[in-house]
Amino acid sequence: MLYYLFNYLDSLDISGAGLFEYISFRSGMALITSLIISIFFGDRLIGLLRKMQWGEQVRDLGLEGQKEKEGTPTMGGLIIIGAILIPTLLFAKLHNIYVIMMLITMLWLGAIGFLDDYLKKIRKNKDGLAGKFKIVGQVGVGIIVGSIMFFHPDVKVHKEVPANYELKAGERFVSNAYKPNKVDVKWIETRDMTTTIPFVKNNEVNYNWLLGDLATSLGWIVFIPIVIFIVTAVSNGANITDGLDGLATGSSAIIGIALAILAYVSSHIQFASYLDVMYIPNAEELVVFVAAFVGACIGFLWYNAYPAKVFMGDTGSLAVGGIIAVFAIAIRKELLIPVLCGVFLVENISVILQVAYFKYTKKKYGEGKRIFLMAPLHHHYQKKGIHEAKIVARFWIIGILLAVITIVTLKVR
């Protein structure tokens, strides 16, 4: 909203109003605002949650320090959502399709998580929202995001092609000013679902290739199910990771910083040209959104770090995971998710392996056996006697390493 106000003031030649034209300024303001909201207003919300007795109900799993968490306020994801929503509304261009898509994702999955938390904490239904309804909600987000990305006219990319390249349907040549001295290449604008393959020299692939025809308009048949799978996997991964104080929050902040860098270089003509990556017009507004996301996660960590004064609950974890998934899809870096979100991936896999192996051994030997002392993986290390603060710190270090590797893929091919 402030963007439009200051844009109008700039048209009247009001000194300083032009600052809002700069992504760096608006992103910085979004980050600062989200930090202020999550830290200063978060405390009040925690007090309200405690007063309403919306606390965590803990099952005794024999983990050190577990029973001490009984009654800790949950649904703290409301702090994260509010600290993202308000700065985005203030500093982003609200007509931008990418911003609209991110807001839909956050509010939709946040609402599903809130309903689950509400049923568990308020209605005292220990099972919460049935898993099939969660999946339906995640599939719904995937369909909306996939349809926007595939069909919306504002979703397009500019990419480099050989000088003798012949245009296909839906493509057009654009200015070669990005690399004016290179006469052997041209730049085209296209709306196809091209994405980036990490660690490969010619690292762009069109999803239509999976159908055997790059010119087909039926690529959505492949693309939308892939989007649904990614959204479901990452949001569930964030949900599973949210088991120790600060683990999911800190990991998400690290991932958000890496995504901000990737979004900035992809939406900046000169950087995209220099790094030889796809230039994504209009994606610069995603930097404003992800700055608010990082600020909200860091601010929430103020209260969520060990010993936690509040838990994000499904309200936050589903929304956070969905944001990360859809953001990566929007900047055409979804194939980097297994690397960037490696912590989420390993946590997910540990649960899948544990359950599958237990069922297999029970069927074969009549007694179920386990791979880990407990799943997800962070509980395995707790069972080994490692303090949860140390587990979280080590997972963060791994997350930082994975984020650096993800950014390095821009040049390592």
C-alpha positions as CSV (number, residue, x, y, z in Angstrom):
1,M,0.0,0.0,0.0
2,L,2.8,2.4,0.9
3,Y,4.4,1.7,-2.5
4,Y,1.3,3.2,-4.3
5,L,1.2,6.2,-2.0
6,F,4.9,7.0,-2.4
7,N,4.7,6.3,-6.1
8,Y,2.0,9.0,-6.3
9,L,4.0,11.4,-4.1
10,D,7.0,10.8,-6.4
11,S,4.9,11.8,-9.4
12,L,4.4,15.1,-7.6
13,D,8.2,15.5,-7.2
14,I,8.1,15.1,-3.5
15,S,11.8,14.7,-2.3
16,G,12.6,11.1,-1.1
17,A,9.4,9.5,-2.4
18,G,11.4,7.7,-5.1
19,L,13.0,5.5,-2.5
20,F,10.1,3.1,-2.9
21,E,11.1,2.3,-6.4
22,Y,14.2,0.5,-5.1
23,I,13.8,-3.2,-4.3
24,S,16.7,-3.1,-1.8
25,F,15.0,-0.3,0.2
26,R,11.5,-2.0,0.3
27,S,13.1,-5.4,1.1
28,G,15.1,-3.9,4.0
29,M,12.0,-2.1,5.3
30,A,10.0,-5.3,5.0
31,L,12.7,-7.2,7.0
32,I,12.8,-4.6,9.7
33,T,9.0,-4.3,10.0
34,S,8.6,-8.0,10.2
35,L,11.2,-8.2,13.0
36,I,9.5,-5.4,15.0
37,I,6.0,-7.1,14.6
38,S,7.2,-10.6,15.6
39,I,9.3,-9.4,18.5
40,F,7.2,-6.6,20.1
41,F,3.7,-7.9,19.2
42,G,4.6,-11.5,19.5
43,D,5.0,-11.2,23.3
44,R,1.5,-9.9,23.6
45,L,0.1,-12.7,21.5
46,I,2.0,-15.3,23.6
47,G,0.4,-13.8,26.7
48,L,-3.0,-14.0,25.1
49,L,-2.5,-17.7,24.1
50,R,-1.3,-18.5,27.6
51,K,-4.3,-16.7,29.2
52,M,-6.6,-18.7,26.9
53,Q,-4.8,-21.9,27.9
54,W,-4.0,-22.8,24.3
55,G,-1.0,-24.8,25.4
56,E,0.8,-27.9,24.1
57,Q,-0.3,-31.3,25.2
58,V,2.7,-33.5,25.4
59,R,2.7,-37.3,25.1
60,D,5.4,-39.0,27.3
61,L,7.9,-40.4,24.8
62,G,10.7,-40.7,27.4
63,L,12.6,-37.8,26.0
64,E,14.7,-35.5,28.2
65,G,13.0,-32.2,29.0
66,Q,9.8,-33.3,27.2
67,K,7.3,-33.0,30.1
68,E,8.6,-29.5,30.9
69,K,7.1,-28.3,27.6
70,E,3.6,-29.2,28.8
71,G,1.3,-26.2,28.6
72,T,3.7,-24.1,26.4
73,P,1.5,-21.9,24.2
74,T,1.1,-23.1,20.6
75,M,-0.4,-21.6,17.4
76,G,2.5,-19.2,17.4
77,G,2.5,-19.5,13.7
78,L,0.0,-16.7,13.8
79,I,2.9,-14.4,14.8
80,I,4.9,-15.5,11.7
81,I,1.9,-15.1,9.3
82,G,1.1,-11.7,10.7
83,A,4.7,-10.6,10.5
84,I,4.8,-11.6,6.8
85,L,1.4,-10.3,5.8
86,I,1.6,-6.8,7.2
87,P,5.1,-5.8,5.7
88,T,4.1,-7.4,2.3
89,L,0.9,-5.4,2.2
90,L,2.8,-2.2,3.1
91,F,5.9,-2.5,0.8
92,A,5.2,-4.9,-2.1
93,K,3.3,-4.3,-5.3
94,L,0.0,-6.0,-4.5
95,H,-1.0,-6.4,-8.2
96,N,2.1,-8.5,-8.8
97,I,1.0,-12.1,-9.6
98,Y,3.9,-13.6,-7.7
99,V,3.0,-11.7,-4.5
100,I,-0.7,-12.7,-4.9
101,M,0.4,-16.3,-5.3
102,M,2.6,-16.3,-2.2
103,L,-0.2,-14.7,-0.1
104,I,-2.7,-17.3,-1.2
105,T,-0.3,-20.1,-0.3
106,M,0.5,-18.7,3.1
107,L,-3.1,-17.9,4.1
108,W,-4.5,-21.1,2.7
109,L,-2.0,-23.5,4.4
110,G,-2.0,-21.3,7.5
111,A,-5.8,-21.7,7.8
112,I,-5.5,-25.5,7.4
113,G,-2.8,-25.6,10.1
114,F,-4.9,-23.3,12.4
115,L,-7.9,-25.6,12.0
116,D,-5.8,-28.6,13.0
117,D,-4.4,-26.8,16.0
118,Y,-7.8,-25.6,17.0
119,L,-9.2,-29.1,17.0
120,K,-6.3,-30.4,19.0
121,K,-5.9,-27.6,21.6
122,I,-9.4,-26.2,21.9
123,R,-11.7,-29.0,21.0
124,K,-9.4,-31.5,22.7
125,N,-9.4,-33.8,19.7
126,K,-6.0,-35.5,19.9
127,D,-6.0,-36.5,16.3
128,G,-6.8,-33.0,15.0
129,L,-7.8,-32.5,11.4
130,A,-7.9,-35.8,9.5
131,G,-4.9,-36.4,7.4
132,K,-6.9,-36.7,4.2
133,F,-8.3,-33.2,4.7
134,K,-4.8,-31.8,5.1
135,I,-3.8,-33.5,1.9
136,V,-6.9,-32.1,0.1
137,G,-5.9,-28.6,1.2
138,Q,-2.3,-29.1,0.1
139,V,-3.5,-30.5,-3.3
140,G,-5.7,-27.4,-3.6
141,V,-2.8,-25.1,-3.2
142,G,-0.8,-27.1,-5.7
143,I,-3.5,-26.9,-8.3
144,I,-3.9,-23.1,-7.8
145,V,-0.1,-22.4,-7.9
146,G,0.4,-24.8,-10.8
147,S,-2.4,-23.2,-12.8
148,I,-1.1,-19.7,-12.2
149,M,2.4,-20.6,-13.2
150,F,1.3,-22.4,-16.3
151,F,-1.5,-20.2,-17.6
152,H,-1.2,-16.7,-16.2
153,P,0.1,-14.2,-18.9
154,D,2.4,-12.4,-16.4
155,V,4.4,-15.5,-15.7
156,K,7.3,-15.5,-18.2
157,V,11.0,-15.8,-18.4
158,H,13.8,-14.4,-20.6
159,K,16.5,-16.8,-21.6
160,E,19.5,-17.0,-23.9
161,V,19.4,-18.9,-27.1
162,P,21.8,-19.4,-30.1
163,A,21.7,-16.6,-32.8
164,N,20.1,-19.1,-35.3
165,Y,17.3,-20.1,-32.9
166,E,13.9,-20.4,-34.5
167,L,11.0,-19.0,-32.5
168,K,8.3,-21.4,-31.3
169,A,4.6,-20.7,-30.5
170,G,4.3,-18.2,-27.6
171,E,7.9,-17.0,-27.9
172,R,9.3,-13.6,-29.1
173,F,12.7,-12.1,-29.4
174,V,13.6,-9.4,-26.8
175,S,16.4,-6.8,-26.6
176,N,19.9,-8.2,-26.8
177,A,21.1,-5.4,-24.7
178,Y,21.9,-7.8,-21.9
179,K,25.0,-9.0,-23.8
180,P,25.3,-6.5,-26.7
181,N,28.8,-7.7,-27.6
182,K,27.8,-11.3,-28.1
183,V,26.5,-11.7,-31.6
184,D,26.2,-15.5,-31.4
185,V,23.3,-15.4,-28.9
186,K,19.9,-13.9,-28.6
187,W,17.4,-13.5,-25.9
188,I,13.8,-14.7,-26.1
189,E,10.7,-14.2,-23.9
190,T,8.7,-17.3,-23.3
191,R,5.9,-18.5,-21.1
192,D,6.9,-22.2,-21.1
193,M,7.6,-24.1,-17.9
194,T,11.3,-24.0,-18.1
195,T,13.2,-24.9,-14.9
196,T,16.8,-25.1,-13.8
197,I,18.6,-28.4,-13.3
198,P,21.5,-28.1,-10.8
199,F,25.1,-29.1,-11.6
200,V,24.4,-29.5,-15.3
201,K,26.1,-27.2,-18.0
202,N,23.1,-26.7,-20.2
203,N,20.9,-26.6,-17.1
204,E,17.4,-25.7,-18.3
205,V,14.7,-28.1,-19.2
206,N,11.1,-27.6,-20.3
207,Y,8.5,-29.8,-18.5
208,N,6.9,-30.4,-21.9
209,W,9.9,-32.5,-22.7
210,L,8.4,-35.2,-20.4
211,L,5.5,-35.4,-22.9
212,G,7.9,-35.8,-25.8
213,D,6.9,-32.6,-27.5
214,L,8.3,-29.2,-26.5
215,A,5.7,-27.4,-28.6
216,T,2.7,-29.0,-26.8
217,S,0.3,-26.9,-24.7
218,L,-0.5,-29.9,-22.5
219,G,2.5,-29.5,-20.3
220,W,0.2,-28.7,-17.4
221,I,-0.7,-32.4,-17.2
222,V,2.8,-33.0,-15.9
223,F,3.6,-29.7,-14.3
224,I,0.6,-29.4,-11.9
225,P,1.0,-32.8,-10.4
226,I,4.7,-32.0,-9.8
227,V,3.8,-28.8,-8.1
228,I,1.3,-30.6,-5.9
229,F,3.9,-33.2,-4.9
230,I,6.5,-30.4,-4.1
231,V,4.1,-28.4,-2.0
232,T,2.8,-31.4,-0.1
233,A,6.3,-32.8,0.5
234,V,7.9,-29.6,1.7
235,S,5.0,-28.5,3.9
236,N,4.9,-31.9,5.6
237,G,8.7,-31.8,5.9
238,A,8.6,-28.5,7.8
239,N,5.8,-29.9,9.9
240,I,7.8,-33.0,10.9
241,T,10.9,-30.9,11.5
242,D,9.1,-28.7,14.0
243,G,9.8,-31.0,17.0
244,L,12.6,-29.2,18.8
245,D,12.8,-25.6,20.1
246,G,13.9,-23.4,17.2
247,L,14.7,-26.3,14.8
248,A,12.1,-25.6,12.0
249,T,12.2,-21.8,12.6
250,G,16.0,-21.4,12.3
251,S,16.2,-23.8,9.4
252,S,13.5,-21.9,7.5
253,A,15.2,-18.6,8.1
254,I,18.4,-20.0,6.6
255,I,16.5,-21.4,3.6
256,G,14.7,-18.0,3.2
257,I,18.0,-16.1,3.0
258,A,19.2,-18.5,0.2
259,L,15.9,-18.1,-1.7
260,A,16.2,-14.3,-1.4
261,I,19.6,-14.4,-3.0
262,L,18.4,-16.6,-5.8
263,A,15.3,-14.5,-6.4
264,Y,17.3,-11.3,-6.5
265,V,19.8,-12.5,-9.1
266,S,17.0,-14.1,-11.2
267,S,15.0,-10.8,-11.2
268,H,17.9,-8.5,-11.9
269,I,18.8,-8.3,-15.7
270,Q,22.5,-7.7,-15.2
271,F,23.1,-10.4,-12.6
272,A,21.0,-12.9,-14.5
273,S,23.0,-12.2,-17.7
274,Y,26.3,-12.4,-15.9
275,L,25.5,-15.6,-14.2
276,D,23.8,-17.0,-17.3
277,V,20.5,-17.8,-15.6
278,M,17.0,-17.2,-16.6
279,Y,15.8,-13.6,-16.1
280,I,12.3,-13.6,-14.5
281,P,10.5,-10.3,-15.1
282,N,8.3,-9.1,-12.2
283,A,9.9,-11.6,-9.8
284,E,11.8,-8.8,-7.9
285,E,8.7,-8.4,-5.7
286,L,9.4,-11.8,-4.4
287,V,12.5,-10.4,-2.7
288,V,10.2,-8.1,-0.6
289,F,8.1,-11.0,0.4
290,V,11.0,-13.3,1.3
291,A,12.6,-10.5,3.3
292,A,9.5,-10.3,5.4
293,F,9.6,-14.1,5.7
294,V,13.2,-14.1,6.9
295,G,12.4,-11.3,9.4
296,A,9.4,-13.1,10.7
297,C,11.3,-16.4,11.3
298,I,14.2,-14.6,13.0
299,G,11.8,-12.6,15.1
300,F,9.8,-15.7,16.1
301,L,13.1,-17.4,17.0
302,W,13.4,-14.8,19.8
303,Y,10.6,-16.7,21.6
304,N,11.0,-20.1,20.0
305,A,14.7,-20.7,20.8
306,Y,15.5,-23.1,23.6
307,P,13.7,-23.0,26.1
308,A,10.8,-22.1,23.9
309,K,8.1,-19.7,25.2
310,V,5.9,-20.6,22.2
311,F,5.5,-23.2,19.5
312,M,4.5,-22.4,15.9
313,G,2.2,-25.4,15.7
314,D,0.7,-26.6,12.4
315,T,-0.5,-23.1,11.8
316,G,3.1,-22.0,11.2
317,S,4.8,-25.2,10.0
318,L,2.4,-25.9,7.1
319,A,2.5,-22.3,6.0
320,V,6.3,-22.0,6.3
321,G,6.8,-25.2,4.3
322,G,4.3,-24.1,1.6
323,I,5.9,-20.7,1.3
324,I,9.3,-22.3,0.7
325,A,8.0,-24.8,-1.9
326,V,6.0,-22.2,-3.9
327,F,8.7,-19.6,-3.7
328,A,11.2,-22.1,-5.2
329,I,8.8,-23.0,-7.9
330,A,8.2,-19.3,-8.8
331,I,11.9,-18.6,-9.3
332,R,12.3,-21.9,-11.3
333,K,14.6,-23.5,-8.7
334,E,12.3,-26.3,-7.4
335,L,14.8,-29.0,-8.4
336,L,17.2,-27.4,-5.9
337,I,14.8,-28.2,-3.0
338,P,16.4,-31.5,-2.1
339,V,19.6,-29.7,-1.5
340,L,18.4,-26.5,0.0
341,C,15.8,-28.2,2.2
342,G,18.0,-31.1,3.0
343,V,17.1,-31.0,6.7
344,F,13.4,-31.3,5.9
345,L,14.1,-34.0,3.4
346,V,16.2,-36.1,5.8
347,E,13.5,-35.7,8.5
348,N,10.8,-36.9,6.1
349,I,12.9,-39.8,4.9
350,S,13.7,-40.9,8.5
351,V,10.0,-41.2,9.2
352,I,9.2,-43.0,6.0
353,L,12.0,-45.5,6.5
354,Q,11.2,-46.1,10.1
355,V,7.5,-46.9,9.4
356,A,8.2,-49.0,6.3
357,Y,10.9,-51.1,8.0
358,F,8.8,-51.6,11.1
359,K,5.8,-52.8,9.0
360,Y,8.1,-55.0,6.8
361,T,9.8,-56.7,9.8
362,K,6.6,-57.2,11.7
363,K,5.0,-58.9,8.6
364,K,8.1,-61.1,8.0
365,Y,9.3,-61.9,11.5
366,G,6.1,-61.2,13.6
367,E,7.9,-58.5,15.5
368,G,8.5,-54.9,14.3
369,K,12.1,-53.6,14.3
370,R,13.3,-50.0,14.0
371,I,16.2,-48.4,12.1
372,F,16.4,-45.4,14.4
373,L,15.9,-45.2,18.1
374,M,13.0,-42.9,17.3
375,A,11.7,-41.0,14.3
376,P,11.9,-38.2,13.1
377,L,15.7,-38.1,13.1
378,H,16.1,-35.3,15.7
379,H,14.4,-37.6,18.3
380,H,16.9,-40.3,17.5
381,Y,19.7,-38.1,18.7
382,Q,17.7,-37.1,21.7
383,K,17.4,-40.8,22.6
384,K,21.1,-41.0,22.3
385,G,21.4,-38.4,25.1
386,I,22.4,-35.4,23.1
387,H,20.8,-32.2,24.4
388,E,18.2,-30.7,22.1
389,A,20.0,-27.3,22.0
390,K,23.1,-29.0,20.6
391,I,21.0,-31.0,18.1
392,V,19.4,-27.8,16.8
393,A,22.7,-26.0,16.5
394,R,24.2,-28.8,14.5
395,F,21.1,-29.0,12.2
396,W,21.4,-25.3,11.6
397,I,25.1,-25.7,10.7
398,I,24.1,-28.4,8.2
399,G,21.4,-26.1,6.9
400,I,23.9,-23.3,6.3
401,L,26.2,-25.6,4.4
402,L,23.4,-26.8,2.2
403,A,22.3,-23.2,1.6
404,V,25.8,-22.3,0.5
405,I,26.0,-25.3,-1.8
406,T,22.6,-24.3,-3.3
407,I,23.8,-20.7,-4.1
408,V,27.1,-22.1,-5.5
409,T,25.1,-24.1,-8.1
410,L,24.6,-20.8,-9.9
411,K,28.2,-21.2,-11.2
412,V,29.0,-24.9,-10.7
413,R,27.7,-26.7,-13.7
